Amino acid sequence: MNEKELYKELGVLTKDKSRWEESIPYVASLLDHASEKIRAKALWLLGEMGLEYPQGVEDAVPTIADFFDSDSPLLRERAVNALGRIGRGDYRLIEPYWLDMFRFAKDAEPQVRLSFIWASENISTNTPDIYEEHMEIYAELLSDEVDKVRMEAPEIFRVLGKRRPQFVRPYIETLQKMAETDPNRVVRIHSAGAIKAAGMA
């Protein structure tokens, strides 16, 4: 099967959730595929499968984490996102790699920084307490040089604001200023949403 056919097959599998659990070993085997496009698709799909069947992807987690050191921004992005989804399903499976994920807050590629925020939102949905000592890292991302990162950064404050508003309170003034004066409309909306979620509106 060539790359195009295999990618199409994975697209069909993505939509057929009834086959996910039984297909996990096959998709995990594609992490060694020669094609970056296929490896990236496999990483993404394993993340989605891992949210539904976290124990099923447990054996693949170390291999996924190996992509943290990839020279490919796409593969780093997909690996971080995958562990975020798996970690939402069962934090214990990704706990050995959780602290290492924070390096991606300063990744040279904005899409990787964005995926780090997404992953953090996923994990903190069910395991919020582990973020208490790390809020300053997200505060720095509020002033990222790239708009699409700044648009997402307030969302981690929204997710945590619903669950642990005390984590967000020290940043309300910053979020309020962004909600009122940021030149980007989405940043303003997301900042206001974070304030509201923390009960500070």
C-alpha positions as CSV (number, residue, x, y, z in Angstrom):
1,M,0.0,0.0,0.0
2,N,1.5,3.4,-1.0
3,E,1.4,6.5,1.2
4,K,-1.7,7.9,-0.4
5,E,-3.7,4.7,0.0
6,L,-2.5,4.2,3.6
7,Y,-3.4,7.8,4.5
8,K,-6.8,7.3,3.0
9,E,-7.3,4.0,5.0
10,L,-6.4,5.8,8.2
11,G,-8.9,8.5,7.4
12,V,-11.6,5.8,7.1
13,L,-10.5,4.3,10.4
14,T,-10.6,7.7,12.0
15,K,-14.3,7.9,11.3
16,D,-15.1,4.3,12.3
17,K,-14.8,4.4,16.1
18,S,-16.2,0.8,16.3
19,R,-12.8,-0.4,15.0
20,W,-10.6,1.7,17.2
21,E,-9.9,-0.6,20.1
22,E,-9.0,-3.6,18.0
23,S,-6.9,-1.3,15.6
24,I,-4.6,0.2,18.2
25,P,-1.7,-2.2,17.7
26,Y,-1.8,-1.7,14.0
27,V,-1.8,2.1,14.2
28,A,1.0,2.0,16.8
29,S,3.0,-0.1,14.3
30,L,2.8,2.8,11.9
31,L,4.9,5.0,14.2
32,D,7.9,3.4,12.5
33,H,6.6,4.1,9.0
34,A,9.1,5.7,6.5
35,S,6.6,8.5,5.7
36,E,6.4,11.5,8.1
37,K,2.8,12.1,7.0
38,I,1.8,8.6,8.0
39,R,3.7,8.8,11.4
40,A,2.0,12.1,12.0
41,K,-1.4,10.7,11.2
42,A,-0.7,7.7,13.5
43,L,0.3,9.9,16.4
44,W,-2.9,12.0,16.0
45,L,-5.1,8.9,15.8
46,L,-3.4,7.2,18.8
47,G,-4.2,10.3,20.8
48,E,-7.9,10.1,19.9
49,M,-7.9,6.3,20.5
50,G,-6.1,6.9,23.8
51,L,-8.8,9.3,25.0
52,E,-11.4,6.5,24.4
53,Y,-9.3,3.5,25.4
54,P,-6.3,4.8,27.5
55,Q,-5.2,1.4,28.7
56,G,-5.2,0.1,25.1
57,V,-2.5,2.6,24.1
58,E,-0.4,2.2,27.2
59,D,2.4,0.2,25.4
60,A,2.6,2.9,22.7
61,V,3.1,5.8,25.1
62,P,6.9,5.6,25.4
63,T,7.3,5.5,21.6
64,I,5.0,8.5,21.3
65,A,7.1,10.4,23.9
66,D,10.2,9.6,21.8
67,F,8.9,12.0,19.2
68,F,9.5,14.8,21.7
69,D,13.0,14.9,20.4
70,S,12.1,14.8,16.7
71,D,13.6,17.4,14.3
72,S,10.2,17.6,12.7
73,P,7.9,20.3,14.2
74,L,4.9,18.3,12.9
75,L,5.9,15.2,14.8
76,R,6.7,17.1,18.0
77,E,3.3,18.8,17.7
78,R,1.4,15.6,17.2
79,A,3.3,13.7,20.0
80,V,2.5,16.5,22.5
81,N,-1.1,16.5,21.4
82,A,-1.4,12.7,21.6
83,L,-0.1,12.6,25.2
84,G,-2.5,15.4,26.1
85,R,-5.5,13.3,24.8
86,I,-4.2,10.1,26.4
87,G,-3.5,12.0,29.7
88,R,-7.1,13.3,29.7
89,G,-8.2,9.7,29.5
90,D,-5.7,8.5,32.2
91,Y,-3.1,10.8,33.6
92,R,-1.1,8.0,35.1
93,L,-0.1,6.7,31.7
94,I,1.6,9.9,30.7
95,E,2.8,11.0,34.2
96,P,6.5,10.0,33.5
97,Y,6.6,12.4,30.6
98,W,4.4,15.3,32.0
99,L,7.1,17.5,33.3
100,D,9.1,17.1,30.1
101,M,6.2,18.5,28.1
102,F,6.8,21.9,29.6
103,R,9.8,22.5,27.3
104,F,7.4,22.9,24.5
105,A,6.1,26.1,26.0
106,K,9.3,27.6,24.5
107,D,9.5,25.6,21.3
108,A,10.7,27.5,18.3
109,E,7.6,26.5,16.3
110,P,4.4,28.3,17.2
111,Q,2.3,25.3,16.3
112,V,4.1,23.2,18.8
113,R,3.6,25.9,21.5
114,L,-0.1,25.9,20.6
115,S,-0.3,22.1,20.9
116,F,1.4,22.3,24.3
117,I,-1.5,24.5,25.4
118,W,-4.1,22.2,23.9
119,A,-2.4,19.2,25.7
120,S,-2.4,21.1,29.0
121,E,-6.1,21.9,28.6
122,N,-6.9,18.2,28.0
123,I,-4.8,16.9,30.9
124,S,-6.1,19.6,33.3
125,T,-9.7,18.8,32.5
126,N,-9.5,15.7,34.7
127,T,-6.3,16.3,36.7
128,P,-6.2,20.0,37.5
129,D,-4.2,20.1,40.8
130,I,-0.8,19.3,39.1
131,Y,-0.9,22.7,37.4
132,E,-0.8,24.8,40.5
133,E,2.9,25.4,40.5
134,H,3.2,26.0,36.7
135,M,0.8,28.8,36.0
136,E,3.5,31.3,35.3
137,I,4.5,29.3,32.2
138,Y,1.0,29.9,30.8
139,A,1.1,33.5,31.9
140,E,4.1,34.0,29.7
141,L,2.3,32.5,26.7
142,L,-0.4,35.2,27.1
143,S,2.1,37.5,25.5
144,D,3.4,35.2,22.8
145,E,4.6,36.9,19.7
146,V,2.3,34.8,17.5
147,D,-1.4,35.6,17.5
148,K,-2.7,32.0,17.2
149,V,-0.7,31.1,20.3
150,R,-2.1,34.1,22.2
151,M,-5.6,33.2,21.1
152,E,-5.3,29.8,22.7
153,A,-3.3,30.8,25.9
154,P,-6.3,32.2,27.8
155,E,-8.1,28.9,27.3
156,I,-6.0,27.0,29.8
157,F,-7.0,29.7,32.3
158,R,-10.6,29.1,31.4
159,V,-10.3,25.3,31.9
160,L,-8.6,25.7,35.2
161,G,-10.8,28.6,36.3
162,K,-13.8,26.3,36.2
163,R,-12.0,23.7,38.4
164,R,-9.5,25.6,40.5
165,P,-10.3,29.3,40.3
166,Q,-7.6,30.0,42.9
167,F,-5.0,29.1,40.4
168,V,-6.3,31.8,38.0
169,R,-6.9,34.7,40.5
170,P,-3.3,36.0,40.4
171,Y,-3.7,36.6,36.6
172,I,-7.1,38.2,36.5
173,E,-5.7,41.7,36.2
174,T,-3.6,40.6,33.2
175,L,-6.6,38.8,31.6
176,Q,-8.9,41.8,32.2
177,K,-6.5,44.1,30.4
178,M,-6.3,41.7,27.5
179,A,-10.1,41.4,27.4
180,E,-10.4,45.1,27.1
181,T,-7.4,46.2,25.0
182,D,-5.9,43.4,23.0
183,P,-5.9,44.1,19.3
184,N,-7.0,40.6,18.5
185,R,-10.7,40.0,18.9
186,V,-10.4,36.3,19.7
187,V,-7.8,37.0,22.4
188,R,-10.3,39.5,23.9
189,I,-13.1,37.0,23.8
190,H,-11.1,34.1,25.3
191,S,-9.6,36.3,28.0
192,A,-13.1,37.4,29.1
193,G,-14.2,33.8,29.0
194,A,-11.4,32.8,31.4
195,I,-12.3,35.6,33.8
196,K,-16.0,34.5,33.7
197,A,-15.0,30.8,34.2
198,A,-13.1,31.7,37.4
199,G,-16.1,33.5,38.7
200,M,-14.4,36.9,38.5
201,A,-16.5,38.6,35.9
